[in-house]
Amino acid sequence: MPLFTATLEGREEVARGTLAFRFARPEGFAFNAGQAVSLTLVDPPETDAKGNSRTFSLASAPSEKSLQVATRMRDTAFKRVLGSLAPGATVKLRGPMGNFTLPDDASRPVVLLAGGIGITPYMSMLREEEHNASRRPRVLLYSNRSPADAPFLTELHRLARPGTGLRMVAAITENAPAPGTWGGIADPEFLRRELHDVAGAIHYLAGPPGMVGALRKALVAMGANAADIRTDEFYGY
């Protein structure tokens, strides 16, 4: 797998406690929307037992000149060092990796189900779809604790404007009826109300492992083909 050096261009807060980092795209780095990279810190001042590398889905589109990753900022050695990098600092990137990508057949409906920072691979997909003026039938169900905790929410509302082929439903869990219900996003009644072609669509699930597992179980029970379910689990390191 190729190894590249990338230079940090800047960072921005995209939700409460969530930062997006933008890097200059190394020459020769090509990827498909939805793929990931392994990011390695160079000579960090501190480290831990998990080492200096982490895997991140790319939030940027293949058509963009820069590469973007986003992450919840936690009190770990890796996140502390990453968050303290100044523009001009370099990191190592290995990749791209993964097959969490949209089908070549743009007539096939896709359903994108995201929890929290699991939205990042979908940002890559949806930004590229906008760039290509795609009219692929798409539904995005997006779950967060609150609007302030939802990365890229304002941009997603713009991407889902009428005439784009994208419909978004944002679910908020702070008012969920019971713990573990994910604000209704994994509830069969909610899914039946929002999804109209479960058997015919390809389903993408990205977020915490518990949410991904609950969604897979609910979709299969509703008639989704298990072979048409793609998953990307975010463990929150």
C-alpha positions as a printed NumPy array, in Angstrom:
array([[  0.   ,   0.   ,   0.   ],
       [  1.546,   3.353,  -1.   ],
       [  2.949,   5.702,   1.65 ],
       [  2.644,   9.483,   1.222],
       [  3.692,  12.601,   3.106],
       [  0.934,  15.175,   3.618],
       [  1.165,  18.741,   4.951],
       [ -1.467,  20.169,   7.294],
       [ -3.229,  23.19 ,   5.776],
       [ -5.576,  23.93 ,   8.664],
       [ -8.347,  22.754,  10.962],
       [-11.895,  23.775,  11.829],
       [-14.527,  22.791,  14.354],
       [-17.384,  21.038,  12.535],
       [-19.401,  20.137,  15.652],
       [-19.035,  20.354,  19.408],
       [-15.82 ,  18.546,  20.29 ],
       [-15.193,  17.552,  16.671],
       [-12.399,  18.884,  14.465],
       [-11.818,  18.495,  10.742],
       [ -8.21 ,  18.557,   9.513],
       [ -7.35 ,  19.497,   5.945],
       [ -4.118,  18.364,   4.325],
       [ -2.499,  19.236,   1.019],
       [ -3.172,  16.312,  -1.277],
       [  0.081,  14.493,  -2.09 ],
       [  0.949,  14.168,  -5.74 ],
       [ -0.237,  10.844,  -7.122],
       [ -2.727,  10.145,  -4.317],
       [ -5.978,   8.854,  -5.865],
       [ -8.988,   7.387,  -4.068],
       [-12.66 ,   6.598,  -4.398],
       [-15.325,   8.383,  -2.359],
       [-15.866,   6.512,   0.906],
       [-12.36 ,   5.101,   1.255],
       [-10.037,   5.56 ,   4.242],
       [ -6.39 ,   6.228,   5.056],
       [ -4.019,   5.329,   7.864],
       [ -2.61 ,   8.542,   9.341],
       [  0.724,   8.374,  11.182],
       [  2.149,  11.153,  13.352],
       [  5.806,  11.994,  12.698],
       [  8.039,  12.009,  15.82 ],
       [  5.182,  12.869,  18.229],
       [  6.159,  14.277,  21.655],
       [  4.006,  11.626,  23.339],
       [  2.488,   8.281,  22.431],
       [  0.568,   5.398,  23.996],
       [  0.134,   1.648,  23.703],
       [ -1.941,   2.018,  20.511],
       [  0.97 ,   3.659,  18.696],
       [  1.162,   6.649,  16.395],
       [ -1.215,   5.561,  13.61 ],
       [ -5.004,   5.619,  13.303],
       [ -7.386,   4.894,  10.45 ],
       [ -9.701,   7.68 ,   9.261],
       [-12.337,   7.777,   6.568],
       [-11.738,  10.603,   4.126],
       [-14.451,  13.264,   4.252],
       [-13.17 ,  15.073,   1.17 ],
       [-14.287,  14.191,  -2.344],
       [-11.887,  12.726,  -4.923],
       [-12.451,  15.85 ,  -7.024],
       [-11.084,  18.157,  -4.282],
       [ -7.508,  19.418,  -4.175],
       [ -7.132,  18.796,  -0.432],
       [ -7.719,  15.797,   1.816],
       [ -9.96 ,  16.128,   4.876],
       [-10.444,  13.88 ,   7.897],
       [-12.649,  14.598,  10.905],
       [-12.659,  13.142,  14.388],
       [-14.138,  13.529,  17.847],
       [-11.386,  14.987,  20.022],
       [-10.717,  12.783,  23.042],
       [ -8.085,  12.988,  25.785],
       [ -5.646,  10.51 ,  24.268],
       [ -1.99 ,  10.947,  23.325],
       [ -2.767,  10.627,  19.6  ],
       [ -5.615,  13.144,  19.675],
       [ -3.654,  15.602,  21.831],
       [ -0.746,  15.597,  19.381],
       [ -3.002,  15.724,  16.323],
       [ -4.954,  18.638,  17.771],
       [ -1.768,  20.579,  18.527],
       [ -0.259,  20.321,  15.033],
       [  0.397,  23.685,  13.416],
       [ -0.215,  24.388,   9.739],
       [  2.81 ,  23.197,   7.816],
       [  3.329,  20.115,   9.988],
       [  3.618,  16.835,   8.109],
       [  2.08 ,  13.417,   8.655],
       [  2.388,  10.113,   6.848],
       [ -0.6  ,   8.717,   4.963],
       [ -0.945,   5.121,   3.837],
       [ -3.755,   4.166,   1.505],
       [ -6.331,   4.433,   0.216],
       [ -8.063,   1.403,   1.7  ],
       [-11.52 ,  -0.133,   1.917],
       [-14.46 ,  -0.795,  -0.384],
       [-17.116,   1.279,   1.423],
       [-17.967,   2.966,  -1.87 ],
       [-21.039,   3.668,  -3.968],
       [-22.033,   1.255,  -6.755],
       [-21.165,   2.051, -10.355],
       [-24.845,   1.654, -11.269],
       [-26.191,   5.141, -10.469],
       [-29.788,   4.038, -11.042],
       [-29.769,   1.777,  -7.971],
       [-31.178,   3.517,  -4.859],
       [-28.819,   3.818,  -1.898],
       [-29.62 ,   4.296,   1.772],
       [-26.966,   5.916,   3.967],
       [-27.369,   5.439,   7.724],
       [-24.94 ,   7.34 ,   9.939],
       [-24.332,   7.859,  13.623],
       [-22.195,  10.81 ,  14.71 ],
       [-18.714,  10.89 ,  13.195],
       [-19.775,   7.968,  11.01 ],
       [-20.93 ,  10.685,   8.615],
       [-17.374,  11.196,   7.306],
       [-17.338,   8.624,   4.472],
       [-20.752,   9.896,   3.376],
       [-19.411,  13.444,   3.167],
       [-16.882,  12.187,   0.632],
       [-19.609,  10.377,  -1.303],
       [-22.129,  13.224,  -1.235],
       [-19.616,  15.927,  -2.1  ],
       [-18.481,  13.886,  -5.079],
       [-22.08 ,  13.205,  -6.117],
       [-22.719,  16.968,  -6.074],
       [-19.567,  17.579,  -8.114],
       [-20.784,  15.072, -10.705],
       [-24.34 ,  16.509, -10.701],
       [-25.597,  13.028,  -9.829],
       [-29.315,  12.362,  -9.523],
       [-28.857,   8.937,  -7.952],
       [-31.776,   8.192,  -5.566],
       [-30.306,   8.619,  -2.073],
       [-31.687,   8.698,   1.459],
       [-29.532,   9.757,   4.431],
       [-30.693,   8.965,   7.976],
       [-28.334,  10.762,  10.37 ],
       [-28.353,  10.251,  14.16 ],
       [-26.706,  12.515,  16.774],
       [-27.166,  13.396,  20.42 ],
       [-28.066,  16.997,  19.541],
       [-27.793,  19.35 ,  16.546],
       [-24.668,  20.896,  18.088],
       [-23.035,  17.437,  18.097],
       [-23.804,  16.746,  14.418],
       [-20.741,  17.199,  12.182],
       [-21.345,  18.919,   8.832],
       [-25.092,  19.329,   9.508],
       [-25.391,  22.732,   7.8  ],
       [-23.592,  21.508,   4.686],
       [-25.742,  18.376,   4.594],
       [-28.918,  20.462,   4.572],
       [-27.502,  22.278,   1.555],
       [-26.544,  19.048,  -0.202],
       [-30.069,  17.724,   0.349],
       [-31.822,  20.685,  -1.247],
       [-34.724,  19.876,  -3.617],
       [-33.802,  18.471,  -7.024],
       [-30.564,  16.793,  -5.947],
       [-31.911,  13.269,  -5.499],
       [-30.849,  13.328,  -1.834],
       [-33.325,  13.257,   1.048],
       [-31.996,  13.646,   4.608],
       [-33.662,  12.892,   7.929],
       [-31.768,  14.009,  11.047],
       [-32.581,  12.045,  14.223],
       [-31.715,  13.476,  17.651],
       [-31.056,  11.03 ,  20.514],
       [-31.088,  13.401,  23.529],
       [-34.881,  13.017,  23.541],
       [-34.862,   9.299,  22.699],
       [-37.617,   7.357,  24.514],
       [-35.148,   4.813,  25.927],
       [-31.389,   4.201,  26.012],
       [-30.109,   2.318,  22.992],
       [-32.919,   3.313,  20.641],
       [-30.599,   5.66 ,  18.728],
       [-33.338,   8.27 ,  18.514],
       [-35.53 ,   5.858,  16.518],
       [-33.027,   5.382,  13.692],
       [-32.764,   1.617,  14.329],
       [-36.442,   1.181,  15.137],
       [-38.328,  -0.801,  12.468],
       [-41.307,   1.571,  12.616],
       [-39.032,   4.544,  11.959],
       [-37.247,   2.705,   9.145],
       [-40.508,   1.618,   7.512],
       [-41.753,   5.195,   7.591],
       [-38.593,   6.649,   6.028],
       [-37.452,   3.854,   3.675],
       [-39.718,   2.897,   0.805],
       [-37.641,   0.325,  -1.108],
       [-35.77 ,  -1.738,   1.452],
       [-35.489,  -4.815,  -0.745],
       [-34.274,  -2.904,  -3.812],
       [-31.739,  -0.545,  -2.215],
       [-28.11 ,  -0.907,  -1.196],
       [-27.702,   0.018,   2.47 ],
       [-24.607,   1.625,   4.013],
       [-24.219,   1.656,   7.814],
       [-21.541,   3.78 ,   9.526],
       [-21.223,   4.634,  13.193],
       [-20.759,   3.021,  16.621],
       [-20.697,  -0.814,  16.507],
       [-23.865,  -1.094,  18.612],
       [-25.826,   1.117,  16.23 ],
       [-24.458,  -0.66 ,  13.164],
       [-25.431,  -4.047,  14.578],
       [-28.938,  -2.904,  15.504],
       [-29.494,  -1.377,  12.069],
       [-28.298,  -4.499,  10.251],
       [-30.669,  -6.669,  12.272],
       [-33.615,  -4.318,  11.684],
       [-33.   ,  -4.027,   7.931],
       [-32.697,  -7.775,   7.408],
       [-35.938,  -8.285,   9.348],
       [-37.605,  -5.785,   6.997],
       [-36.528,  -7.692,   3.903],
       [-33.162,  -6.162,   3.005],
       [-30.737,  -8.539,   1.303],
       [-27.785,  -9.123,   3.642],
       [-25.49 ,  -9.034,   0.595],
       [-26.663,  -5.462,  -0.069],
       [-25.62 ,  -4.156,   3.357],
       [-22.213,  -2.45 ,   3.67 ],
       [-20.796,  -1.516,   7.086],
       [-18.109,   0.78 ,   8.484],
       [-17.762,   0.7  ,  12.271],
       [-16.29 ,   3.657,  14.194],
       [-14.802,   2.681,  17.556],
       [-14.126,   6.175,  18.921],
       [-10.369,   5.919,  19.53 ]])
